[in-house]
Amino acid sequence: MKKVNVENAVGMELCHDITAMRDGFKGAAFKRGHIITESDIPELLDIGKRTIFVWEENAGEIHEEDAARRMAAMCPVEGAHYTEPSEGKVLLMADERGMLRVDTELLRQVNSIGDITISTMPDHYPVEAGARLASMRIVPLVTEEAQIIKAEELCRNRKLIGLRPFKQMKVGVIITGSEVYSGRIKDKFEPVVRAKLKNFPSELLGVTICDDDVDMIVNAAKNYLDQQADFLIFTGGMSVDPDDITPTAIRRFGADIISHGVPSQPGNMTLVAYLNDVAILGVPGAAISLPTTIFDVLLPQVFTGDKLTKADLINLGDGGLCQLCKTCHYPNCTFGRY
């Protein structure tokens, strides 16, 4: 774009809105794209515009609204939509519940390109329908089109942003411990897990209480697997004491344990395993006494159907320490970003 005196702008294309305030009116007196005429000159001078910015031919520039539309087009997201540009930016809005995924390295690369700015909610963040997921804009009024082309090339074969919807899952819950099995103490885990599962599209196949007996635990798991369970939740016997046999039982029925123990508090002794596509979580006792543990952090990922990896669990260390606030604000807090 170039700056010219209004008297010399006749026949040129205006490259930005010009706002006016007079007689109770506030708005765009001239819209971007307007071709300046002789009759426009007095009005422009009346609103204090001695000079204006117009497009230069073959300048290789792109306006902020066109740039925002191009950035939105390079990052399509199923289950979400982009707003029309406003004040030079577009917003990405969720149309359904799910977990936001962001390629953070790709985001860093795109934001390193000159005038481009894309801000998002954190990777692995659970969102509701209607939530704002991302904002995209360039900083100045116009930028070199080459910058947008570079961003488009980076995103051509990689997905910058995704929204993973929660899937319907059949869930079996197995509670272990001789003290609960014998009735010496009342189980407190079942009401906790029932309440948490209500936040996701789940069908609870049942809750089974087992003695500290490997065969009993294995048979309980096989019963739920025979019912086509997608997700098994175990609690009790999750520490590293020699008589804590739940991890042994999980191995016995053939599951692959990704990790027993995660760099997160509370919930340090959490176990993550898979039997083919069946997700398995071993949940330590902290989930009973505290409103939020790593159990709450991992549930959204399990319900997307995306498998947790060892790398995912290692990344829990950064933000893995809960502040134990008097009033819990999770997930709007530092806990569980991975």
C-alpha positions as CSV (number, residue, x, y, z in Angstrom):
1,M,0.0,0.0,0.0
2,K,1.0,3.6,-0.3
3,K,0.1,6.9,1.3
4,V,-1.2,9.6,-1.0
5,N,-2.9,13.0,-0.7
6,V,-6.7,12.7,-1.1
7,E,-6.7,15.1,-4.0
8,N,-4.4,12.7,-5.9
9,A,-6.3,9.5,-4.9
10,V,-9.1,9.7,-7.5
11,G,-9.5,6.3,-9.2
12,M,-7.4,4.5,-6.6
13,E,-8.7,1.7,-4.3
14,L,-8.9,2.3,-0.6
15,C,-7.1,-0.4,1.4
16,H,-8.7,0.1,4.8
17,D,-12.0,1.3,6.4
18,I,-12.2,4.9,7.3
19,T,-14.3,5.6,10.3
20,A,-16.3,8.8,10.9
21,M,-18.2,10.2,13.9
22,R,-20.7,12.9,13.3
23,D,-24.3,13.7,14.2
24,G,-24.7,10.6,16.3
25,F,-23.2,8.4,13.6
26,K,-20.1,6.2,14.2
27,G,-19.0,3.8,11.6
28,A,-17.3,3.2,8.3
29,A,-17.8,6.3,6.0
30,F,-15.7,4.5,3.4
31,K,-15.1,0.8,3.2
32,R,-12.0,-1.0,2.1
33,G,-12.1,-1.6,-1.6
34,H,-13.9,1.7,-2.3
35,I,-12.7,3.5,-5.5
36,I,-12.1,7.1,-4.7
37,T,-14.0,9.7,-6.7
38,E,-13.9,13.4,-7.1
39,S,-17.0,13.8,-5.0
40,D,-15.4,11.9,-2.1
41,I,-12.6,14.5,-1.6
42,P,-14.6,17.1,0.3
43,E,-16.1,14.5,2.7
44,L,-12.6,13.0,3.3
45,L,-11.3,16.4,4.1
46,D,-14.3,17.1,6.4
47,I,-13.5,14.1,8.5
48,G,-9.8,15.1,8.8
49,K,-8.3,12.8,6.2
50,R,-5.7,14.8,4.2
51,T,-4.0,11.6,3.2
52,I,-5.2,8.0,2.8
53,F,-3.7,4.6,2.1
54,V,-4.4,3.0,-1.3
55,W,-3.3,-0.2,-3.0
56,E,-0.2,-0.2,-5.1
57,E,-0.4,-2.4,-8.2
58,N,1.9,-5.5,-8.1
59,A,3.1,-4.6,-4.6
60,G,2.7,-8.3,-3.4
61,E,0.8,-7.2,-0.3
62,I,-2.3,-8.7,1.4
63,H,-4.8,-7.0,3.6
64,E,-5.3,-8.1,7.2
65,E,-8.8,-9.5,6.6
66,D,-7.7,-11.4,3.5
67,A,-4.7,-12.7,5.4
68,A,-7.0,-13.9,8.3
69,R,-9.2,-15.7,5.8
70,R,-6.2,-17.4,4.2
71,M,-4.9,-18.5,7.7
72,A,-8.3,-20.0,8.5
73,A,-8.3,-21.8,5.2
74,M,-4.9,-23.4,5.9
75,C,-6.1,-24.8,9.2
76,P,-9.5,-26.5,8.7
77,V,-10.8,-28.1,11.9
78,E,-13.6,-30.7,11.9
79,G,-16.1,-30.0,14.6
80,A,-15.4,-26.3,14.7
81,H,-15.8,-23.2,12.5
82,Y,-14.2,-19.8,11.9
83,T,-15.9,-16.5,12.3
84,E,-15.8,-13.8,9.7
85,P,-12.9,-11.4,10.1
86,S,-13.5,-8.7,12.7
87,E,-10.9,-6.0,13.5
88,G,-8.5,-8.0,11.3
89,K,-8.8,-11.4,13.1
90,V,-10.8,-14.6,12.8
91,L,-11.8,-16.8,15.7
92,L,-12.0,-20.6,15.7
93,M,-15.1,-21.7,17.7
94,A,-15.9,-25.3,18.9
95,D,-19.1,-26.8,17.6
96,E,-18.9,-29.9,19.8
97,R,-17.3,-31.1,23.0
98,G,-13.9,-32.7,22.8
99,M,-10.2,-32.3,23.4
100,L,-8.2,-29.6,21.6
101,R,-4.9,-30.8,20.0
102,V,-2.3,-28.3,18.8
103,D,0.9,-29.1,17.0
104,T,2.9,-26.8,19.3
105,E,6.2,-27.0,17.2
106,L,4.3,-26.1,14.0
107,L,2.6,-23.3,15.9
108,R,6.0,-21.9,16.9
109,Q,7.2,-22.1,13.3
110,V,4.2,-20.3,11.9
111,N,4.3,-17.6,14.6
112,S,8.0,-17.0,13.7
113,I,7.0,-15.7,10.3
114,G,7.1,-12.0,10.4
115,D,3.7,-10.4,11.0
116,I,1.7,-13.6,11.6
117,T,0.1,-14.2,15.0
118,I,-1.9,-17.3,15.9
119,S,-2.9,-17.9,19.6
120,T,-4.7,-21.0,20.8
121,M,-5.9,-22.7,23.9
122,P,-3.4,-25.2,25.3
123,D,-2.8,-28.6,23.6
124,H,-4.7,-31.4,25.3
125,Y,-7.3,-29.0,26.6
126,P,-10.9,-30.3,27.1
127,V,-13.4,-27.9,25.6
128,E,-17.2,-27.4,25.4
129,A,-19.2,-26.5,22.4
130,G,-19.1,-22.7,21.9
131,A,-15.6,-22.4,23.3
132,R,-13.0,-20.2,21.6
133,L,-10.2,-22.4,20.4
134,A,-7.9,-20.0,18.5
135,S,-7.4,-16.5,17.1
136,M,-5.6,-15.6,13.9
137,R,-4.4,-12.3,12.5
138,I,-1.5,-10.3,11.2
139,V,-0.1,-7.4,13.2
140,P,-0.1,-4.6,10.6
141,L,-2.9,-3.5,8.3
142,V,-1.2,-5.3,5.4
143,T,1.7,-7.7,5.0
144,E,3.7,-9.3,2.3
145,E,1.7,-12.1,0.7
146,A,4.9,-14.2,0.7
147,Q,4.5,-14.5,4.5
148,I,1.0,-16.1,4.2
149,I,2.3,-18.4,1.4
150,K,5.1,-19.6,3.6
151,A,2.6,-20.4,6.4
152,E,0.4,-22.2,4.0
153,E,3.3,-24.3,2.8
154,L,4.2,-25.2,6.4
155,C,0.6,-26.3,7.1
156,R,0.1,-28.2,3.8
157,N,1.1,-31.6,5.1
158,R,0.7,-31.1,8.9
159,K,-2.4,-30.4,11.0
160,L,-1.9,-27.3,13.1
161,I,-5.1,-27.6,15.1
162,G,-7.5,-30.4,15.7
163,L,-10.6,-31.1,17.8
164,R,-10.9,-34.7,18.9
165,P,-14.6,-35.5,19.8
166,F,-15.4,-37.7,22.8
167,K,-16.4,-41.2,21.7
168,Q,-19.1,-43.5,23.3
169,M,-17.3,-46.1,25.5
170,K,-18.3,-49.1,27.5
171,V,-16.6,-49.0,30.8
172,G,-15.9,-51.7,33.4
173,V,-14.7,-50.7,36.9
174,I,-12.7,-53.1,39.2
175,I,-12.1,-52.2,42.8
176,T,-9.5,-54.3,44.6
177,G,-8.7,-54.8,48.3
178,S,-9.4,-57.4,50.9
179,E,-10.7,-54.7,53.3
180,V,-13.3,-53.6,50.8
181,Y,-14.1,-57.1,49.6
182,S,-14.7,-58.4,53.1
183,G,-16.9,-55.5,54.0
184,R,-14.5,-54.2,56.8
185,I,-14.6,-50.8,55.2
186,K,-17.1,-49.2,52.7
187,D,-15.9,-48.6,49.2
188,K,-15.7,-44.9,48.4
189,F,-14.4,-45.1,44.8
190,E,-17.5,-46.1,43.0
191,P,-19.5,-42.9,43.6
192,V,-16.4,-40.9,42.5
193,V,-15.9,-42.7,39.2
194,R,-19.6,-42.7,38.5
195,A,-19.7,-38.9,38.9
196,K,-16.6,-38.4,36.6
197,L,-17.9,-40.8,33.9
198,K,-21.1,-38.7,33.7
199,N,-19.1,-36.0,32.0
200,F,-18.3,-38.3,29.0
201,P,-20.4,-40.4,26.6
202,S,-20.0,-43.6,28.6
203,E,-22.0,-46.8,29.4
204,L,-21.0,-48.3,32.8
205,L,-21.1,-52.1,32.4
206,G,-20.7,-52.6,36.1
207,V,-18.5,-52.3,39.2
208,T,-16.8,-55.4,40.6
209,I,-15.1,-55.6,44.0
210,C,-12.3,-58.2,44.2
211,D,-10.2,-59.6,46.9
212,D,-6.5,-59.3,46.8
213,D,-6.4,-62.3,44.5
214,V,-4.8,-62.2,41.0
215,D,-7.1,-64.8,39.5
216,M,-10.2,-63.0,40.8
217,I,-9.0,-59.7,39.4
218,V,-8.1,-61.3,36.0
219,N,-11.5,-63.0,35.8
220,A,-13.3,-59.7,36.5
221,A,-11.4,-58.0,33.7
222,K,-12.1,-60.9,31.3
223,N,-15.8,-60.6,32.1
224,Y,-15.9,-57.0,31.1
225,L,-13.7,-57.7,28.0
226,D,-16.3,-60.4,27.0
227,Q,-18.9,-57.6,27.2
228,Q,-16.9,-55.6,24.6
229,A,-15.5,-53.1,27.1
230,D,-13.6,-50.2,25.6
231,F,-12.1,-49.0,28.9
232,L,-11.2,-50.7,32.2
233,I,-10.6,-48.7,35.4
234,F,-8.9,-50.3,38.4
235,T,-8.4,-49.0,41.8
236,G,-6.7,-50.4,44.9
237,G,-3.3,-52.1,45.1
238,M,-1.6,-49.5,42.9
239,S,1.5,-48.7,45.0
240,V,4.8,-50.5,44.7
241,D,4.4,-52.6,47.9
242,P,5.1,-56.3,47.3
243,D,1.5,-57.2,48.2
244,D,-0.1,-54.7,45.8
245,I,-1.0,-57.1,43.1
246,T,-3.3,-55.1,40.8
247,P,-0.4,-54.3,38.3
248,T,0.5,-58.0,38.3
249,A,-3.1,-59.0,37.4
250,I,-3.2,-56.4,34.6
251,R,-0.1,-57.9,33.1
252,R,-1.5,-61.4,33.6
253,F,-4.5,-60.9,31.3
254,G,-2.1,-59.6,28.6
255,A,-2.2,-55.8,28.8
256,D,0.8,-53.8,27.8
257,I,1.7,-51.4,30.6
258,I,2.9,-48.1,29.1
259,S,3.8,-46.7,32.5
260,H,3.2,-47.4,36.2
261,G,3.9,-44.0,37.8
262,V,3.6,-40.6,36.2
263,P,5.4,-37.3,37.0
264,S,2.3,-35.8,38.4
265,Q,0.9,-35.0,41.9
266,P,-1.7,-36.0,43.0
267,G,-1.9,-39.4,41.3
268,N,1.8,-40.2,41.1
269,M,1.2,-44.0,41.1
270,T,-1.3,-44.0,38.2
271,L,-0.9,-46.9,35.8
272,V,-1.6,-46.6,32.1
273,A,-2.0,-49.7,29.9
274,Y,-3.6,-51.0,26.7
275,L,-4.9,-54.4,25.6
276,N,-5.1,-53.8,21.9
277,D,-7.5,-50.9,21.7
278,V,-8.9,-51.2,25.2
279,A,-7.6,-48.4,27.5
280,I,-6.8,-49.3,31.0
281,L,-6.1,-46.9,33.9
282,G,-5.0,-47.9,37.4
283,V,-6.1,-45.1,39.7
284,P,-4.5,-44.5,43.1
285,G,-6.5,-43.7,46.2
286,A,-5.9,-39.9,45.9
287,A,-8.9,-39.8,43.5
288,I,-11.2,-40.6,46.4
289,S,-10.1,-37.7,48.7
290,L,-9.2,-34.9,46.2
291,P,-11.5,-33.2,43.7
292,T,-8.9,-33.3,40.9
293,T,-6.0,-35.7,40.2
294,I,-4.2,-37.0,37.1
295,F,-7.2,-39.2,36.6
296,D,-9.2,-36.1,35.5
297,V,-6.4,-35.1,33.2
298,L,-6.2,-38.5,31.4
299,L,-9.9,-39.2,31.1
300,P,-10.5,-36.7,28.2
301,Q,-7.7,-38.3,26.1
302,V,-9.0,-41.8,26.8
303,F,-12.5,-40.8,25.6
304,T,-11.1,-39.4,22.3
305,G,-9.9,-42.9,21.5
306,D,-6.3,-41.6,21.0
307,K,-3.7,-43.8,22.8
308,L,-1.5,-42.2,25.4
309,T,2.2,-42.7,24.8
310,K,5.1,-42.8,27.2
311,A,6.1,-39.4,25.8
312,D,2.7,-38.0,26.7
313,L,3.1,-39.2,30.3
314,I,6.6,-37.8,30.6
315,N,5.3,-34.4,29.4
316,L,3.0,-34.3,32.4
317,G,5.9,-33.2,34.5
318,D,5.7,-29.6,33.2
319,G,2.5,-28.5,35.0
320,G,2.1,-31.8,36.8
321,L,2.1,-30.4,40.3
322,C,-1.4,-29.4,41.5
323,Q,-1.6,-26.3,43.6
324,L,-4.4,-27.8,45.8
325,C,-6.4,-24.6,45.7
326,K,-9.1,-24.2,48.3
327,T,-11.6,-23.9,45.4
328,C,-10.7,-26.1,42.5
329,H,-10.7,-24.4,39.1
330,Y,-9.6,-27.3,36.9
331,P,-9.2,-27.3,33.9
332,N,-8.8,-23.5,34.1
333,C,-5.4,-23.7,35.9
334,T,-1.8,-24.8,35.5
335,F,-2.4,-28.5,36.3
336,G,-2.3,-31.2,33.7
337,R,-0.9,-29.4,30.7
338,Y,1.0,-31.9,28.6
